[in-house]
Amino acid sequence: MRKIISKEETAKKAKKNNLILAGLLILIMMGSIFGIIVGSLGNSSETEKITYNGYEFANLNGLWTTKIGEYNFAFIYNPEQVEKISSNVDYLNSYSGKTLYFSSENQNALVEIYRNLNPIVLRFQEACIDEKDCKENLPVKNCSNNFIIIRESNLTGITQEENCVFIEGNNENLTSITDEFLFKVLGVEK
């Protein structure tokens, strides 16, 4: 047989159960809030940021990223890490919607150009600037076309002759020099 419980005892038991349930919910909510706060603090301290000439760069997954206009750009180096090279190059709008021809002796430097200019140009096409050293099936182009030539050299420099840009330096520094060129094209560097 069941024990007869008064309404008063039933109410006490229900109140006790409600208090226990409310306490558990409060603990869960406090734990969640604590987790969010700790998680956000951890994320902000992991993302390194710099501001350079009014542009904010954030280090995300090993690449320095920034947004300029409607485009996101990503670089191996930030503007404070590259060697400042005196040069005059055309700005980004001179590449917009046009074919960009390239010739490169350094794959990493070429990837920097492709990653950042491919969304802007009409297409990206390997080409030769000199017919005698040209691989078969590649077009031979001249400086009337947008043409970026990345080559190893004992001299470090970024020069523009008509629509040709020559990025030169030793193999270890070509990616850094390429980032310097991109910073100039984007207007980050003056």
Wavefront OBJ file of the C-alpha trace (Angstrom):
o trace
v 0.000 0.000 0.000
v 0.971 3.505 -0.675
v 1.501 5.973 2.041
v -0.990 8.795 2.068
v 0.789 12.127 1.626
v -0.861 15.378 2.501
v -1.075 18.281 0.081
v 1.310 20.180 2.294
v 3.995 17.457 2.077
v 3.500 17.193 -1.713
v 3.942 20.947 -2.057
v 7.155 20.851 0.063
v 8.560 18.020 -2.062
v 7.700 19.846 -5.313
v 9.276 23.061 -3.990
v 12.438 21.169 -2.994
v 12.654 19.557 -6.454
v 12.117 22.942 -8.134
v 14.900 24.519 -6.060
v 17.286 21.678 -6.969
v 16.381 22.023 -10.669
v 16.783 25.823 -10.540
v 20.198 25.440 -8.861
v 21.341 23.007 -11.560
v 20.171 25.354 -14.328
v 22.006 28.275 -12.720
v 25.204 26.200 -12.500
v 24.904 25.183 -16.169
v 24.306 28.780 -17.252
v 27.231 30.094 -15.193
v 29.476 27.384 -16.615
v 28.427 28.325 -20.158
v 29.092 32.016 -19.564
v 32.473 31.201 -18.026
v 33.314 29.012 -21.040
v 32.388 31.760 -23.504
v 34.452 34.351 -21.659
v 37.503 32.095 -21.389
v 37.118 31.020 -25.028
v 36.932 34.578 -26.327
v 39.943 35.629 -24.265
v 41.916 32.726 -25.682
v 41.006 33.603 -29.268
v 41.851 37.294 -29.003
v 45.269 36.614 -27.529
v 46.072 34.119 -30.289
v 45.370 36.568 -33.148
v 48.249 38.973 -33.589
v 47.267 42.304 -35.181
v 49.132 45.346 -36.449
v 48.026 48.618 -37.987
v 50.189 50.013 -40.777
v 49.396 53.252 -42.664
v 45.758 52.944 -41.603
v 45.390 49.293 -42.697
v 44.787 46.600 -40.100
v 46.569 43.278 -40.617
v 45.688 40.151 -38.625
v 47.778 37.004 -38.516
v 45.374 34.151 -39.292
v 46.719 30.643 -39.820
v 50.204 31.964 -40.596
v 49.089 34.563 -43.164
v 48.771 38.300 -42.623
v 45.315 39.288 -43.844
v 43.662 42.624 -44.534
v 40.578 43.840 -46.326
v 40.883 46.651 -48.850
v 37.683 47.698 -50.536
v 35.677 44.575 -51.276
v 38.692 42.264 -51.441
v 40.486 40.222 -48.791
v 44.247 39.910 -49.203
v 46.678 37.486 -47.532
v 50.467 37.708 -47.319
v 53.329 35.691 -45.879
v 54.856 38.909 -44.484
v 53.273 42.009 -42.984
v 54.393 45.487 -44.128
v 56.698 45.884 -41.110
v 58.608 42.710 -42.038
v 59.520 43.530 -45.642
v 62.484 45.475 -46.914
v 61.454 48.929 -48.131
v 62.431 49.149 -51.798
v 62.217 52.455 -53.628
v 60.113 51.920 -56.744
v 57.157 53.289 -58.649
v 54.571 50.761 -59.786
v 51.029 51.048 -61.105
v 48.181 50.654 -58.661
v 45.689 47.807 -58.527
v 43.189 49.356 -60.940
v 45.692 48.931 -63.803
v 45.328 45.131 -63.400
v 41.579 44.999 -62.831
v 39.663 43.013 -65.444
v 42.745 42.420 -67.625
v 44.841 39.344 -68.343
v 47.946 39.182 -66.162
v 50.896 37.380 -67.708
v 53.651 36.011 -65.500
v 57.035 34.363 -65.620
v 58.545 33.214 -62.344
v 61.671 31.467 -61.134
v 60.237 31.178 -57.613
v 57.054 29.237 -56.889
v 56.369 30.817 -53.469
v 56.591 34.347 -54.864
v 54.281 33.352 -57.705
v 51.739 31.957 -55.213
v 51.729 35.364 -53.437
v 50.905 37.126 -56.710
v 48.255 34.566 -57.671
v 46.549 34.493 -54.254
v 46.206 38.265 -54.146
v 45.677 39.340 -57.755
v 43.735 36.393 -59.202
v 40.352 37.633 -57.906
v 41.001 41.013 -59.566
v 42.434 40.123 -62.963
v 40.466 38.638 -65.856
v 42.788 35.638 -66.026
v 46.272 34.565 -64.962
v 48.493 33.237 -67.791
v 52.098 32.032 -67.867
v 54.047 33.561 -70.757
v 57.542 34.295 -72.024
v 59.142 37.680 -72.501
v 61.895 36.311 -74.738
v 61.190 33.911 -77.596
v 64.592 32.150 -77.476
v 64.120 30.893 -73.862
v 60.420 30.119 -74.245
v 58.929 26.703 -73.546
v 56.726 25.440 -76.327
v 53.005 26.282 -76.139
v 53.581 29.453 -74.083
v 52.741 32.801 -75.637
v 55.494 35.369 -76.078
v 54.401 38.725 -74.662
v 56.009 42.130 -74.308
v 55.634 45.127 -72.051
v 52.494 46.348 -73.805
v 50.730 43.617 -71.771
v 50.426 43.406 -67.974
v 53.395 41.157 -67.277
v 55.079 40.280 -63.960
v 58.534 38.723 -64.168
v 59.943 37.234 -60.960
v 63.564 36.208 -61.245
v 66.577 35.407 -59.129
v 69.308 38.031 -59.122
v 72.190 39.286 -57.022
v 70.480 42.686 -57.094
v 67.297 43.389 -55.151
v 64.678 45.497 -56.835
v 61.207 46.165 -58.130
v 61.155 48.007 -61.432
v 58.403 48.793 -63.882
v 58.998 49.344 -67.594
v 55.738 50.174 -69.368
v 53.381 47.362 -68.199
v 56.175 44.941 -67.189
v 57.121 44.617 -63.536
v 60.450 42.973 -62.710
v 60.743 41.582 -59.180
v 64.329 40.570 -58.537
v 66.352 39.301 -55.605
v 67.982 36.245 -54.122
v 65.822 33.135 -53.933
v 65.324 33.324 -50.142
v 63.968 36.894 -50.287
v 61.810 36.789 -53.418
v 58.578 36.168 -51.481
v 59.282 39.126 -49.183
v 60.111 41.337 -52.177
v 56.914 40.167 -53.878
v 54.900 41.136 -50.786
v 56.567 44.577 -50.883
v 55.453 44.890 -54.536
v 51.886 43.912 -53.574
v 51.840 46.446 -50.721
v 52.824 49.146 -53.251
v 50.197 48.013 -55.797
v 47.505 48.040 -53.093
v 48.529 51.480 -51.807
v 49.575 50.175 -48.379
v 53.137 51.348 -49.092
v 53.674 54.740 -50.674
l 1 2 3 4 5 6 7 8 9 10 11 12 13 14 15 16 17 18 19 20 21 22 23 24 25 26 27 28 29 30 31 32 33 34 35 36 37 38 39 40 41 42 43 44 45 46 47 48 49 50 51 52 53 54 55 56 57 58 59 60 61 62 63 64 65 66 67 68 69 70 71 72 73 74 75 76 77 78 79 80 81 82 83 84 85 86 87 88 89 90 91 92 93 94 95 96 97 98 99 100 101 102 103 104 105 106 107 108 109 110 111 112 113 114 115 116 117 118 119 120 121 122 123 124 125 126 127 128 129 130 131 132 133 134 135 136 137 138 139 140 141 142 143 144 145 146 147 148 149 150 151 152 153 154 155 156 157 158 159 160 161 162 163 164 165 166 167 168 169 170 171 172 173 174 175 176 177 178 179 180 181 182 183 184 185 186 187 188 189 190
